[in-house]
Amino acid sequence: MQDKILIIKATGEREAFNPLKLRYSLEKAKAAPEIIERILTHIKMELKEGMTTRDIYSHAFNLLERESKPIALRYSLRNAVIEMGPTGFPFEQLIAEIMCVKGFETRTDFTAKGECVEHEIDVVAWNENRLIMIEAKFHNEFGIKSDLKTALYVKARWGDLEEKEFDTFGQKRKLDEGWLITNTKFTEQAIRYALCRNMKLIGWNFPQKGNLQDLIEDTGLHPITALKSISSSHKKALMEAGIIHVKQFTENLDVAKQCNIPSDKVEQAVLEIKQILN
């Protein structure tokens, strides 16, 4: 049976092809049921022993692009986040922007003095009710997971900060929540520990609701790397100029000119952004 064909995951592990995983990713991209069935049928016919999950993704993306370009763009969201690298700074900025849309003021690269040592905090988010500090763990490859050691390390940091009072964020207050956000996945041990210690984890598909994919789609803050109409070098130039997500692009078209992006490409990008957001 074709469902027994072994494929190679991003981690290098082999597992039997599971069409339910592909179906779920297509559903998350909001593909219509009939489109999903056509793509699943095609992929199953093309399956070969030793294919990688990257091969399957690329094949599904190409098929989806023929069916609906806007859906294909949403389907490629996870890949777009990976392409924000190699450094984690654009990812931290994206998380800060998401928190702003969620009603928080934010600050990146904040140095917080704990009971024992100082800590470099990737993102601080606060409103009148909550003060949240976030460790944003960016990985350049899908197969790299945030593991138990990472969860233990981050939990220890929040423990060193939880009794301190901060007067930098509107009022004198203590830390309410410490989060760990990653653009990939968590190991099972990391998840078990976090659940046991009431620790907030957000990964690409964890938790089931309110995960990173949900946060990006709910806020419409798709990374600039999601665009197919402009080159990788231009995307890099935009990120260096502070344009991290597509809404910033449409609101700052003058920056696109400063980055020497041709006017026809700018027009294509604006059209592409409308397709993504609609």
ZARO-529805 format. One record per residue: residue number from 1; y, z, x of N, C-alpha, C in turn. Coordinates in nm, 3 decimals. Layout:
<atoms>
   fido      n.py      n.pz      n.px     ca.py     ca.pz     ca.px      c.py      c.pz      c.px
    NUM         Y         Z         X         Y         Z         X         Y         Z         X
...
</atoms>
This chain:
<atoms>
   fido      n.py      n.pz      n.px     ca.py     ca.pz     ca.px      c.py      c.pz      c.px
      1    -0.121     0.000     0.083     0.000     0.000     0.000     0.125     0.000     0.087
      2     0.227    -0.073     0.042     0.348    -0.084     0.122     0.420     0.049     0.136
      3     0.408     0.135     0.034     0.475     0.265     0.043     0.418     0.351     0.155
      4     0.300     0.312     0.210     0.239     0.387     0.318     0.284     0.335     0.454
      5     0.364     0.231     0.456     0.411     0.177     0.583     0.499     0.280     0.652
      6     0.473     0.303     0.781     0.549     0.403     0.856     0.676     0.341     0.912
      7     0.787     0.409     0.891     0.915     0.365     0.947     0.963     0.472     1.044
      8     1.060     0.434     1.127     1.111     0.524     1.231     1.248     0.577     1.189
      9     1.258     0.709     1.179     1.384     0.773     1.140     1.481     0.775     1.258
     10     1.606     0.812     1.231     1.708     0.819     1.336     1.671     0.921     1.443
     11     1.589     1.021     1.406     1.546     1.123     1.502     1.435     1.074     1.592
     12     1.379     0.956     1.562     1.265     0.904     1.638     1.132     0.937     1.574
     13     1.133     1.023     1.472     1.010     1.058     1.402     0.966     0.942     1.313
     14     0.836     0.938     1.287     0.780     0.838     1.196     0.746     0.904     1.063
     15     0.773     0.834     0.955     0.736     0.883     0.823     0.710     0.766     0.732
     16     0.634     0.790     0.625     0.606     0.686     0.528     0.735     0.648     0.455
     17     0.754     0.519     0.437     0.872     0.473     0.364     0.872     0.532     0.224
     18     0.988     0.593     0.188     1.002     0.655     0.056     1.111     0.581    -0.021
     19     1.072     0.498    -0.117     1.173     0.420    -0.192     1.271     0.508    -0.268
     20     1.232     0.633    -0.298     1.322     0.722    -0.372     1.448     0.753    -0.291
     21     1.435     0.762    -0.159     1.551     0.789    -0.074     1.649     0.672    -0.078
     22     1.595     0.550    -0.071     1.680     0.433    -0.079     1.745     0.423    -0.217
     23     1.667     0.451    -0.320     1.720     0.448    -0.456     1.837     0.548    -0.471
     24     1.817     0.669    -0.415     1.920     0.773    -0.426     2.050     0.728    -0.358
     25     2.039     0.667    -0.240     2.159     0.624    -0.168     2.230     0.511    -0.242
     26     2.154     0.424    -0.307     2.214     0.316    -0.385     2.280     0.371    -0.512
     27     2.217     0.472    -0.572     2.276     0.536    -0.689     2.406     0.606    -0.653
     28     2.408     0.672    -0.535     2.530     0.739    -0.490     2.644     0.640    -0.469
     29     2.607     0.516    -0.432     2.709     0.412    -0.415     2.750     0.351    -0.549
     30     2.688     0.401    -0.658     2.719     0.357    -0.795     2.677     0.214    -0.823
     31     2.565     0.173    -0.761     2.509     0.042    -0.790     2.444     0.044    -0.928
     32     2.454    -0.065    -1.001     2.394    -0.076    -1.133     2.242    -0.074    -1.122
     33     2.173    -0.022    -1.223     2.026    -0.012    -1.218     1.957    -0.144    -1.186
     34     2.004    -0.254    -1.244     1.939    -0.382    -1.218     1.956    -0.428    -1.074
     35     2.072    -0.395    -1.014     2.095    -0.427    -0.872     2.002    -0.344    -0.785
     36     1.989    -0.217    -0.817     1.900    -0.128    -0.742     1.757    -0.180    -0.744
     37     1.711    -0.222    -0.860     1.573    -0.272    -0.871     1.553    -0.397    -0.788
     38     1.652    -0.487    -0.789     1.639    -0.611    -0.711     1.633    -0.580    -0.561
     39     1.717    -0.487    -0.517     1.720    -0.453    -0.374     1.591    -0.382    -0.333
     40     1.544    -0.288    -0.415     1.419    -0.219    -0.384     1.303    -0.316    -0.375
     41     1.296    -0.408    -0.467     1.188    -0.507    -0.467     1.193    -0.591    -0.340
     42     1.312    -0.635    -0.304     1.329    -0.718    -0.184     1.292    -0.640    -0.058
     43     1.340    -0.518    -0.047     1.313    -0.436     0.072     1.162    -0.410     0.086
     44     1.096    -0.379    -0.023     0.951    -0.354    -0.018     0.876    -0.477     0.030
     45     0.920    -0.595    -0.008     0.855    -0.718     0.035     0.874    -0.744     0.184
     46     0.989    -0.697     0.237     1.022    -0.723     0.377     0.976    -0.612     0.473
     47     0.924    -0.503     0.417     0.886    -0.388     0.501     0.779    -0.425     0.603
     48     0.798    -0.374     0.725     0.700    -0.394     0.832     0.681    -0.261     0.905
     49     0.563    -0.241     0.956     0.533    -0.120     1.034     0.629    -0.110     1.152
     50     0.689     0.009     1.170     0.777     0.032     1.284     0.923    -0.004     1.260
     51     0.957    -0.049     1.140     1.099    -0.073     1.110     1.174     0.059     1.116
     52     1.300     0.053     1.154     1.381     0.175     1.162     1.461     0.192     1.034
     53     1.505     0.314     1.011     1.591     0.338     0.895     1.721     0.259     0.909
     54     1.765     0.234     1.032     1.883     0.152     1.056     1.859     0.008     1.010
     55     1.739    -0.045     1.038     1.703    -0.180     0.993     1.709    -0.189     0.840
     56     1.654    -0.087     0.774     1.649    -0.086     0.628     1.790    -0.075     0.571
     57     1.872     0.011     0.631     2.010     0.025     0.586     2.084    -0.109     0.598
     58     2.073    -0.174     0.714     2.144    -0.301     0.737     2.099    -0.407     0.637
     59     1.968    -0.413     0.613     1.915    -0.511     0.519     1.966    -0.482     0.379
     60     1.962    -0.356     0.337     2.009    -0.318     0.204     2.159    -0.345     0.191
     61     2.234    -0.318     0.296     2.379    -0.342     0.292     2.409    -0.490     0.272
     62     2.339    -0.575     0.346     2.361    -0.719     0.333     2.328    -0.769     0.192
     63     2.219    -0.718     0.136     2.182    -0.756    -0.001     2.286    -0.705    -0.101
     64     2.331    -0.583    -0.077     2.428    -0.522    -0.169     2.562    -0.594    -0.163
     65     2.599    -0.640    -0.044     2.726    -0.709    -0.027     2.729    -0.839    -0.108
     66     2.613    -0.904    -0.119     2.605    -1.026    -0.200     2.619    -0.995    -0.349
     67     2.574    -0.877    -0.388     2.580    -0.837    -0.528     2.718    -0.785    -0.567
     68     2.773    -0.697    -0.483     2.902    -0.635    -0.514     2.963    -0.578    -0.387
     69     3.071    -0.638    -0.342     3.134    -0.591    -0.218     3.187    -0.448    -0.229
     70     3.253    -0.410    -0.340     3.300    -0.271    -0.350     3.187    -0.169    -0.340
     71     3.072    -0.199    -0.401     2.959    -0.106    -0.395     2.904    -0.102    -0.253
     72     2.901    -0.218    -0.187     2.853    -0.223    -0.050     2.941    -0.137     0.042
     73     3.071    -0.140     0.017     3.163    -0.059     0.097     3.137     0.090     0.077
     74     3.108     0.129    -0.047     3.076     0.270    -0.072     2.942     0.307    -0.007
     75     2.848     0.213    -0.011     2.716     0.237     0.047     2.726     0.261     0.199
     76     2.825     0.199     0.262     2.838     0.210     0.408     2.921     0.331     0.451
     77     2.952     0.420     0.358     3.042     0.532     0.386     2.992     0.621     0.499
     78     2.864     0.655     0.496     2.809     0.743     0.600     2.826     0.680     0.738
     79     2.801     0.552     0.747     2.817     0.481     0.874     2.964     0.481     0.917
     80     3.054     0.469     0.821     3.197     0.469     0.851     3.241     0.601     0.913
     81     3.185     0.712     0.863     3.220     0.843     0.919     3.172     0.854     1.063
     82     3.050     0.807     1.090     2.998     0.808     1.227     3.090     0.730     1.320
     83     3.144     0.619     1.271     3.228     0.531     1.353     3.365     0.591     1.381
     84     3.396     0.707     1.324     3.523     0.773     1.353     3.524     0.830     1.495
     85     3.407     0.841     1.558     3.396     0.897     1.691     3.452     0.802     1.797
     86     3.432     0.831     1.925     3.336     0.929     1.977     3.383     1.075     1.975
     87     3.513     1.100     1.970     3.558     1.240     1.967     3.552     1.291     1.823
     88     3.558     1.421     1.808     3.553     1.480     1.675     3.688     1.502     1.612
     89     3.798     1.468     1.683     3.931     1.498     1.631     3.963     1.424     1.501
     90     3.936     1.293     1.491     3.964     1.226     1.362     3.886     1.287     1.246
     91     3.764     1.332     1.273     3.683     1.396     1.169     3.748     1.527     1.124
     92     3.800     1.605     1.219     3.869     1.729     1.184     3.992     1.699     1.098
     93     4.064     1.593     1.132     4.181     1.555     1.054     4.141     1.513     0.912
     94     4.029     1.443     0.901     3.980     1.402     0.769     3.947     1.524     0.684
     95     3.881     1.623     0.743     3.847     1.746     0.670     3.975     1.816     0.625
     96     4.075     1.820     0.713     4.203     1.883     0.678     4.268     1.810     0.560
     97     4.263     1.677     0.562     4.321     1.597     0.453     4.248     1.623     0.322
     98     4.117     1.634     0.328     4.038     1.663     0.207     4.079     1.798     0.149
     99     4.093     1.897     0.235     4.133     2.030     0.188     4.273     2.028     0.128
    100     4.361     1.944     0.180     4.495     1.932     0.122     4.488     1.880    -0.020
    101     4.404     1.778    -0.041     4.388     1.724    -0.177     4.329     1.830    -0.269
    102     4.247     1.919    -0.214     4.186     2.026    -0.293     4.282     2.143    -0.319
    103     4.407     2.130    -0.276     4.506     2.231    -0.310     4.537     2.333    -0.201
    104     4.502     2.302    -0.078     4.525     2.394     0.034     4.631     2.338     0.128
    105     4.700     2.428     0.195     4.775     2.391     0.314     4.678     2.398     0.431
    106     4.701     2.317     0.533     4.603     2.312     0.643     4.671     2.310     0.779
    107     4.591     2.346     0.876     4.635     2.340     1.016     4.511     2.313     1.100
    108     4.524     2.225     1.199     4.413     2.196     1.289     4.440     2.256     1.427
    109     4.332     2.275     1.501     4.341     2.329     1.638     4.421     2.459     1.646
    110     4.379     2.557     1.568     4.445     2.687     1.566     4.368     2.785     1.653
    111     4.439     2.862     1.733     4.376     2.965     1.815     4.387     3.099     1.742
    112     4.271     3.155     1.707     4.267     3.282     1.634     4.214     3.391     1.726
    113     4.284     3.503     1.732     4.242     3.614     1.816     4.151     3.706     1.735
    114     4.026     3.719     1.779     3.931     3.805     1.711     3.931     3.945     1.767
    115     3.834     4.026     1.724     3.822     4.163     1.775     3.790     4.163     1.924
    116     3.713     4.061     1.967     3.667     4.059     2.106     3.730     3.948     2.189
    117     3.735     3.827     2.135     3.784     3.713     2.212     3.866     3.621     2.121
    118     3.929     3.521     2.183     4.001     3.420     2.108     3.908     3.306     2.071
    119     3.937     3.240     1.958     3.853     3.131     1.909     3.940     3.011     1.874
    120     3.896     2.893     1.917     3.962     2.769     1.879     3.904     2.724     1.746
    121     3.986     2.724     1.641     3.941     2.690     1.506     3.980     2.545     1.477
    122     3.882     2.465     1.433     3.907     2.323     1.407     4.005     2.303     1.293
    123     3.979     2.368     1.179     4.064     2.352     1.061     4.083     2.488     0.993
    124     4.207     2.522     0.963     4.236     2.640     0.881     4.296     2.588     0.751
    125     4.245     2.638     0.638     4.295     2.598     0.507     4.328     2.723     0.427
    126     4.444     2.723     0.361     4.482     2.842     0.284     4.565     2.803     0.161
    127     4.553     2.887     0.059     4.642     2.883    -0.056     4.672     3.028    -0.093
    128     4.726     3.051    -0.210     4.764     3.188    -0.243     4.643     3.280    -0.263
    129     4.526     3.219    -0.282     4.407     3.299    -0.312     4.308     3.313    -0.196
    130     4.302     3.213    -0.109     4.197     3.214    -0.007     4.247     3.167     0.129
    131     4.189     3.226     0.232     4.208     3.181     0.370     4.071     3.140     0.423
    132     4.058     3.014     0.458     3.930     2.959     0.503     3.945     2.903     0.643
    133     3.851     2.934     0.729     3.847     2.875     0.863     3.720     2.790     0.872
    134     3.737     2.670     0.929     3.629     2.571     0.926     3.593     2.523     1.066
    135     3.466     2.527     1.097     3.411     2.463     1.217     3.363     2.325     1.174
    136     3.425     2.219     1.227     3.389     2.081     1.192     3.303     2.024     1.304
    137     3.175     2.012     1.279     3.080     1.968     1.382     3.052     1.819     1.365
    138     3.109     1.739     1.454     3.093     1.594     1.446     2.983     1.546     1.539
    139     2.896     1.458     1.487     2.790     1.397     1.568     2.805     1.245     1.566
    140     2.777     1.183     1.680     2.790     1.038     1.693     2.666     0.962     1.649
    141     2.557     1.033     1.620     2.433     0.968     1.581     2.375     1.036     1.458
    142     2.314     0.956     1.369     2.255     1.009     1.247     2.144     1.109     1.275
    143     2.068     1.088     1.382     1.951     1.171     1.409     1.980     1.310     1.462
    144     2.106     1.337     1.498     2.141     1.469     1.552     2.178     1.561     1.436
    145     2.109     1.675     1.429     2.133     1.772     1.322     2.200     1.898     1.377
    146     2.274     1.965     1.292     2.327     2.098     1.329     2.215     2.198     1.303
    147     2.176     2.271     1.407     2.057     2.353     1.400     2.088     2.502     1.384
    148     1.983     2.583     1.393     1.997     2.728     1.377     2.092     2.786     1.481
    149     2.084     2.740     1.605     2.173     2.793     1.709     2.320     2.770     1.674
    150     2.348     2.653     1.617     2.485     2.624     1.575     2.529     2.719     1.465
    151     2.441     2.740     1.366     2.473     2.831     1.255     2.495     2.973     1.305
    152     2.409     3.019     1.396     2.423     3.154     1.453     2.555     3.168     1.528
    153     2.587     3.067     1.606     2.710     3.068     1.685     2.833     3.075     1.595
    154     2.835     2.992     1.492     2.950     2.989     1.401     2.960     3.119     1.323
    155     2.847     3.171     1.276     2.847     3.298     1.203     2.901     3.411     1.290
    156     2.865     3.411     1.418     2.914     3.513     1.511     3.067     3.504     1.525
    157     3.119     3.383     1.527     3.264     3.364     1.538     3.334     3.424     1.416
    158     3.282     3.392     1.298     3.345     3.447     1.177     3.335     3.599     1.175
    159     3.223     3.652     1.229     3.207     3.797     1.235     3.311     3.863     1.323
    160     3.350     3.794     1.431     3.451     3.848     1.521     3.591     3.841     1.460
    161     3.608     3.758     1.358     3.741     3.736     1.299     3.761     3.805     1.164
    162     3.652     3.847     1.099     3.662     3.889     0.960     3.744     4.016     0.936
    163     3.759     4.101     1.036     3.837     4.224     1.018     3.981     4.211     1.067
    164     4.013     4.096     1.125     4.149     4.077     1.177     4.243     4.035     1.064
    165     4.367     4.073     1.076     4.469     4.031     0.981     4.556     3.924     1.044
    166     4.585     3.821     0.966     4.668     3.710     1.013     4.795     3.703     0.930
    167     4.908     3.683     0.996     5.035     3.672     0.923     5.095     3.533     0.940
    168     5.010     3.436     0.978     5.056     3.300     1.005     5.052     3.211     0.881
    169     4.982     3.255     0.777     4.953     3.166     0.665     5.014     3.217     0.533
    170     5.144     3.233     0.533     5.215     3.266     0.410     5.226     3.414     0.378
    171     5.124     3.489     0.415     5.124     3.633     0.389     5.024     3.699     0.484
    172     5.035     3.830     0.495     4.942     3.902     0.581     4.807     3.910     0.509
    173     4.703     3.860     0.573     4.576     3.850     0.503     4.460     3.843     0.602
    174     4.339     3.869     0.549     4.218     3.856     0.628     4.145     3.726     0.592
    175     4.054     3.690     0.678     3.972     3.572     0.655     3.883     3.596     0.532
    176     3.888     3.502     0.436     3.804     3.512     0.316     3.671     3.441     0.333
    177     3.674     3.322     0.395     3.552     3.243     0.411     3.554     3.168     0.543
    178     3.436     3.156     0.603     3.418     3.074     0.722     3.315     2.966     0.690
    179     3.351     2.839     0.709     3.264     2.728     0.675     3.216     2.655     0.800
    180     3.101     2.590     0.788     3.051     2.497     0.888     3.029     2.364     0.819
    181     3.101     2.262     0.863     3.091     2.128     0.805     3.045     2.030     0.912
    182     2.946     1.948     0.879     2.899     1.845     0.972     2.891     1.711     0.901
    183     2.899     1.604     0.977     2.891     1.470     0.918     2.746     1.419     0.911
    184     2.651     1.498     0.963     2.510     1.457     0.955     2.434     1.558     0.867
    185     2.326     1.612     0.917     2.245     1.702     0.837     2.223     1.835     0.911
    186     2.165     1.933     0.839     2.128     2.061     0.897     1.975     2.069     0.906
    187     1.927     2.145     1.002     1.783     2.170     1.007     1.748     2.268     0.895
    188     1.621     2.272     0.859     1.575     2.364     0.754     1.602     2.508     0.793
    189     1.584     2.542     0.921     1.610     2.680     0.966     1.757     2.717     0.950
    190     1.846     2.624     0.982     1.989     2.650     0.968     2.024     2.676     0.822
    191     1.966     2.599     0.733     1.992     2.616     0.590     1.939     2.749     0.540
    192     1.817     2.784     0.583     1.758     2.912     0.540     1.843     3.029     0.587
    193     1.888     3.024     0.711     1.971     3.132     0.766     2.102     3.142     0.689
    194     2.165     3.026     0.663     2.294     3.026     0.594     2.281     3.082     0.453
    195     2.175     3.045     0.384     2.153     3.097     0.249     2.131     3.248     0.251
    196     2.058     3.294     0.352     2.029     3.437     0.366     2.157     3.516     0.396
    197     2.244     3.458     0.477     2.367     3.527     0.520     2.490     3.488     0.439
    198     2.468     3.418     0.327     2.578     3.378     0.240     2.685     3.302     0.318
    199     2.639     3.207     0.396     2.726     3.128     0.483     2.746     2.989     0.421
    200     2.868     2.942     0.420     2.900     2.813     0.357     2.871     2.698     0.453
    201     2.774     2.613     0.413     2.742     2.493     0.488     2.774     2.371     0.404
    202     2.834     2.269     0.467     2.856     2.141     0.402     2.812     2.032     0.499
    203     2.713     1.953     0.459     2.666     1.841     0.539     2.677     1.713     0.460
    204     2.623     1.605     0.517     2.635     1.477     0.449     2.574     1.481     0.309
    205     2.456     1.542     0.296     2.393     1.550     0.164     2.353     1.692     0.126
    206     2.424     1.789     0.183     2.399     1.930     0.151     2.534     2.000     0.127
    207     2.543     2.081     0.020     2.443     2.106    -0.084     2.428     1.985    -0.176
    208     2.347     1.997    -0.279     2.323     1.883    -0.366     2.451     1.835    -0.432
    209     2.538     1.928    -0.470     2.668     1.895    -0.525     2.776     1.957    -0.437
    210     2.882     1.882    -0.412     2.987     1.933    -0.325     2.962     1.907    -0.179
    211     2.871     1.812    -0.147     2.845     1.778    -0.008     2.958     1.690     0.047
    212     2.947     1.652     0.173     3.055     1.576     0.237     3.077     1.441     0.169
    213     2.970     1.374     0.133     2.984     1.247     0.063     3.060     1.265    -0.068
    214     3.025     1.370    -0.142     3.095     1.398    -0.268     3.243     1.425    -0.244
    215     3.274     1.504    -0.141     3.413     1.540    -0.112     3.496     1.416    -0.080
    216     3.439     1.325    -0.002     3.513     1.203     0.034     3.534     1.115    -0.089
    217     3.429     1.098    -0.168     3.441     1.011    -0.285     3.529     1.072    -0.393
    218     3.520     1.203    -0.413     3.602     1.269    -0.515     3.751     1.262    -0.483
    219     3.784     1.270    -0.354     3.925     1.268    -0.314     3.975     1.126    -0.286
    220     3.883     1.031    -0.271     3.922     0.894    -0.238     3.968     0.877    -0.095
    221     3.934     0.973    -0.009     3.979     0.968     0.131     3.872     0.904     0.220
    222     3.841     0.780     0.191     3.744     0.707     0.273     3.805     0.681     0.410
    223     3.728     0.704     0.517     3.784     0.685     0.651     3.827     0.540     0.674
    224     3.925     0.522     0.759     3.978     0.389     0.788     3.868     0.299     0.845
    225     3.767     0.359     0.905     3.656     0.283     0.963     3.568     0.219     0.857
    226     3.590     0.250     0.729     3.513     0.187     0.622     3.555     0.043     0.600
    227     3.674     0.005     0.647     3.724    -0.130     0.624     3.651    -0.232     0.710
    228     3.617    -0.345     0.648     3.548    -0.452     0.719     3.644    -0.565     0.758
    229     3.765    -0.560     0.703     3.859    -0.671     0.723     3.941    -0.660     0.851
    230     3.936    -0.545     0.917     4.010    -0.531     1.043     3.913    -0.493     1.154
    231     3.952    -0.526     1.277     3.862    -0.509     1.391     3.848    -0.362     1.433
    232     3.746    -0.336     1.512     3.722    -0.200     1.562     3.838    -0.153     1.649
    233     3.894    -0.244     1.728     4.006    -0.205     1.815     4.129    -0.168     1.732
    234     4.152    -0.239     1.622     4.264    -0.207     1.535     4.241    -0.074     1.462
    235     4.117    -0.049     1.422     4.085     0.079     1.358     4.112     0.194     1.455
    236     4.072     0.175     1.580     4.095     0.278     1.682     4.244     0.302     1.700
    237     4.322     0.193     1.704     4.467     0.206     1.720     4.529     0.279     1.602
    238     4.480     0.251     1.482     4.531     0.319     1.363     4.501     0.470     1.369
    239     4.378     0.506     1.409     4.343     0.648     1.418     4.427     0.718     1.523
    240     4.453     0.650     1.634     4.538     0.709     1.738     4.681     0.728     1.688
    241     4.719     0.645     1.590     4.854     0.657     1.531     4.857     0.754     1.414
    242     4.743     0.817     1.384     4.738     0.918     1.279     4.693     0.866     1.143
    243     4.650     0.739     1.136     4.600     0.683     1.011     4.449     0.701     1.010
    244     4.403     0.803     0.937     4.263     0.842     0.940     4.186     0.787     0.819
    245     4.252     0.782     0.703     4.182     0.736     0.584     4.259     0.624     0.515
    246     4.194     0.558     0.419     4.249     0.435     0.362     4.378     0.456     0.283
    247     4.392     0.572     0.219     4.515     0.596     0.143     4.636     0.602     0.237
    248     4.617     0.659     0.356     4.726     0.663     0.453     4.766     0.522     0.495
    249     4.668     0.433     0.501     4.695     0.294     0.540     4.790     0.228     0.441
    250     4.760     0.239     0.312     4.844     0.175     0.210     4.983     0.240     0.201
    251     4.992     0.367     0.239     5.119     0.438     0.233     5.204     0.418     0.358
    252     5.144     0.359     0.463     5.213     0.343     0.591     5.186     0.205     0.651
    253     5.219     0.101     0.575     5.191    -0.035     0.621     5.271    -0.072     0.746
    254     5.382    -0.001     0.769     5.461    -0.028     0.889     5.382     0.009     1.015
    255     5.295     0.110     1.004     5.213     0.149     1.119     5.115     0.037     1.154
    256     5.064    -0.032     1.053     4.975    -0.145     1.076     5.044    -0.253     1.159
    257     5.171    -0.276     1.130     5.248    -0.374     1.209     5.266    -0.326     1.352
    258     5.292    -0.195     1.366     5.309    -0.139     1.500     5.181    -0.149     1.582
    259     5.067    -0.152     1.513     4.937    -0.165     1.580     4.898    -0.311     1.599
    260     4.992    -0.401     1.571     4.974    -0.546     1.592     4.860    -0.605     1.508
    261     4.842    -0.552     1.389     4.742    -0.609     1.298     4.807    -0.727     1.226
    262     4.747    -0.845     1.231     4.806    -0.963     1.166     4.830    -0.939     1.017
    263     4.935    -0.998     0.964     4.973    -0.975     0.825     4.865    -1.016     0.727
    264     4.790    -1.123     0.758     4.683    -1.164     0.667     4.570    -1.061     0.664
    265     4.546    -0.997     0.777     4.444    -0.892     0.783     4.490    -0.767     0.708
    266     4.619    -0.739     0.714     4.674    -0.626     0.640     4.656    -0.649     0.490
    267     4.684    -0.771     0.445     4.668    -0.805     0.304     4.522    -0.793     0.261
    268     4.431    -0.839     0.346     4.288    -0.827     0.316     4.246    -0.681     0.308
    269     4.299    -0.601     0.399     4.265    -0.458     0.401     4.314    -0.388     0.274
    270     4.435    -0.422     0.230     4.489    -0.361     0.108     4.402    -0.396    -0.011
    271     4.358    -0.521    -0.020     4.269    -0.564    -0.128     4.135    -0.490    -0.120
    272     4.085    -0.475     0.002     3.958    -0.407     0.024     3.968    -0.259    -0.019
    273     4.081    -0.196     0.011     4.102    -0.056    -0.026     4.104    -0.041    -0.178
    274     4.168    -0.135    -0.246     4.169    -0.131    -0.393     4.027    -0.140    -0.446
    275     3.943    -0.223    -0.384     3.805    -0.236    -0.427     3.729    -0.106    -0.405
    276     3.753    -0.043    -0.291     3.684     0.084    -0.261     3.722     0.191    -0.362
    277     3.851     0.205    -0.389     3.900     0.313    -0.472     3.876     0.289    -0.620
    278     3.852     0.165    -0.657     3.822     0.136    -0.798     3.675     0.140    -0.828
</atoms>
